[in-house]
Amino acid sequence: MSFPRIARNASRPIRPNPLMPTLTAMRRSPSPRERANVAAGPPRSEARSGARGGPDYPSGRCPGGDDVGSSTQRRPAQGVGWLLVGVASAGVLFAGARGLTRGPAPRAAQAAAAARVEAAGLEAPLEILRDAAGIPHVRAASERDAYFGLGFVHAEDRPGQLLRMRRAAWGRVAEVEGRAALARDREARVLGFGVLAEREADRAAPRVRALLEAYSAGVNAGLARWRARGAPPGLATWGEGEPPFGPADALAIAKLDAWALGGTLEESLVLSDLVERFGGFEAAFFFPNRSGVRALPAPADAPHEAERAPAPAARRVSLRRWLGRAGASIGSAAFVVGGRESASGRPLVAGDAHYEPTVPGALYLAHLSGGPLQAAGAGPPGVPVFWWGFNRKVAWAAAYAGAVTADLYVETLSARGAPRYHDGESWRPLDARREEIRVRGGAPEALVVHATRHGPLLGPLLEPTRPPLALRWPGAEPGSSVEAFSAVALAGDAAALRDALELHPEPVLAVAYADAAGAAGIQTAGFLPERGLPAGLLPVPARDPDYEWRGRLPRARLPARILSDGAGFAIAADGAPASADPAIEWLWRPGERSARLGALLAEARRAAPLDVRALVALGRDVESARAGAVIERALAHVGEGPLAPAEREVQALLRSWDRRSTATSPGAAAYHVFQERLLRELLEPHLGEALLGRYLALGRVRSADLVLALLASAEEGASPFAAREVVADAVRRSLRSAWLSLSAALGTNREKWTWGRLHPLRFRPLLVPADAGPGLGPFPYAGDAGSVQVAEHLPLASFDVTAVASHRLAVDAAALDEALVAFAPGQAEHPGHPHRADVLERWLAGQPALLATSRLVVEELSAERLELVPAP
């Protein structure tokens, strides 16, 4: 592809959509506090039109409402930095890349060349170049100083988010938010993220310790610069009275993030409640794979009421949702294409990071260069890792694997004397840790955390009626994700990358990878316990040795696939993992997205050899793969019998719908409302509204799969929840209820019955309201929980989008000095900042940006420059 074509792709106008509100309409005049914040911030490019609320849309239109899954959709430009042959050509590339801002050119790099900052803890001078999207390129003399630079830019662009995560990890949010945050702080204190992190920091290998110290010094230098110039709102709120950032803080944030992605406490509690209500046989319908439930502990093994540990009447408030990590689609998808299928002859790697839409986003993009380290990618602010990225030899993309790694043990406690528990052979004293949670505007709360050999007792987090439950999870085992992924960033080939992943503990990930020599595959990484008997996501008797962990499964027993001959492709999403050991327990594996991705890849390959542009285009597919079967089976129960006019109108919409959840589709709106009404009709009489809502909120549970299973069991006459005659009546009521709901929500004008109007996307402010600035949206948005373009909503609650692919990467192993990336809403968190939402328009349109790492291209694409020098 020629450079002029890149420029054309980057600057094409976007067709108008009258249903889409523009970011122009959302803009407002900045408050005095915001104007002061922008004036006091670090050197930045000139604010352009629309910078306060996001970019202006050409023709006053936002692209998210387009029929984004159409086969005629144009492909975004493929990066071609390897074709750069001179400064003149690089200038053309820069002009194309600048199109992502859709506004006047940012201030020239030389205008910021004089910016020079002394930084304590730095060993040698380094420079930070930023491109037009605000992505920093850190050039340092050593690996250690490169991580210093990463800490600095994290603190510069995301200080509030970083410090908020640190407070959450240590259980100190109530110091800012008051009593409303107490339950979340109790969860963090009971699980002991901070205590575990301190232990891990103490035993870290010298190299890892040095990197953590350098990163922490960079964070502190960035925060010090902010304080010297006038702290932004996020830092003023979340950093008040806080000590310097240290290695244990980064590790505590990593453990918090791992728990939010991989903890299965709520899954176990909900399934336990279902077993208690229906018994093991009938409750099996709700378990992963709808398989049989193992025998529960005999009543004699459960402690008597008098032996149960006292617990306050505390309600569980999940850290997951507060952090934006809750939902069936959270945790990403990744895939790799063999070199024989690609246009370049080398493998391709792509990954989507699925998170709640927030401002700022969950991840942060950066490029680090120093000593042996030459890597770029994305990771959470506060932790020096790239969950997906690339260096000059390898590329990788990690997806949450969905394995069950946390077990609950029903402990037997003594009712008399000192606190003790029975280990199956004798009574042993409980370990005790005393905590004090300070509360803004109130008295501090004293908390005593008791623990058995399995882990902490969860009494302070649970209802008093539950038995004493101890938690064991991989976060309490030795191991460091920072050590693993810092080694991944240095890997010289696929074998070295797999060796590095062997060090990774939690969360359990499926990592797609490829190297420059053509090796490619997917490797599962993380601490998967080897159990004597499967726990089955239910509490197990603590005194039974058969349920004890016997160690960590070795890499040879973890799911993996190697594309040894360069043919085919491998996918890590919601499908069953390849070559899984039967000893590994998994969450729900609906397989809808994996199957659709596989079909799309095969179809695209038949048309032409694949490239990174094609991989990015696949991410825009919005077919609802399960919808056809749901509609066919549901409508079969009413046949051609008499229906009221309202019911027949919805039936006609369902039958004529093309099964694609585009933003302009009336059929998609009718289907999703009908499906949820049918689910409520069938299950709410049995489960009740509260338990059904809790079940549907679990990770990897999809309402469409649940409805399909209910309809299939009704046809077989084998379901206690959906007898055939009950289903027929429920379908009729659901058709009418869907008509009433659409009329109430969208009006009587049928032209307004579109999925995008019912299914808006909003980017929720992540920080407290006083610091966060306005949210972004609403934008009509295409897709659903099972489509390749993720657009999940919380069933039975609202159709508002709750999970999206906020970050996307595509890399060709033939050109490991660049990648296509798409992310939203921007790199910075500060209200009024030019990089808070400047890439949102391109993300909504599915247009990626070029992330280049070669020195010449970085220099030509840079819009800002900052030099850091060691403080005397």
ABEGO torsion letter per residue (X at the ends): XBAAAAAAAAABBBBBBAABBBAAAABBBBBAAAAAAAAABBBBBBBBBGAAAEBBBBGGBBAAABBAABAABBBBBBBAAAABAEAAAAAAAAAAAAAAAGBBBBBBAAAAAABBBBBBGBABBBBBBBBAAGBBBBBBABAAAAAAAAAAAAAAAAAAAAAAAAAAAAGAAAAAAEAAAAAAAAAAAAAGAAAAAAAAAAABBAAAAAAAAAAAAAAAAAAAAAAAAEBBAAAAAAABGBBBBBAAAAAAAAAAAAAAAABAAAAAAAAAAAAAAAEAAAAAAABBGGBBBBBBBBAAABBBAAABBBBBBBBBBBAAAAAGABEAABGEBBBBBBAAABAAGBBBBBBBBBBBBBOBBABBBBBBBBEABBBBEBBBBGBBBBABEBBAABBBBBBBAGBBABBBBBBBBBABEBBBBBAGABBBBBBBBBBBBBBBGBBBBBBBBBBBAAEBBAAAABBAABBBBBBBBAAABBEBAAAAAAAAAABABAAAAAAAAAABAOBBBBBBBBBAAGBBEBBBBEBBBBBABBAGGBBBBAABAAABBAEBBBAAABBBBBBAAGBEBBBBBABBBBGBBAABBBBBBAGAAAAAAAAAAAAAAAABBBBAAAAAAAAABABBAAAAAAAAAAAAAAEABBBBAAAAAAAAAAAABAGBBBAABAAAAAAAAAAAAAAAAAAAAAAEAAAAAAAAABBGBBAAAAAAAAAAAAAAGABAABBAAAAAAAAAAAAAAAAAAAAAAAEABAAABBAAAABBBBBBBABBAAAAEBBBOBBBBBEBAABABBBBBBBGABABBABBBABBBBBBAABAABBBBBBOABABABBGBAAAAAAAAAAAAGBBBBBBABAAAAAAABABBBBBBBBX
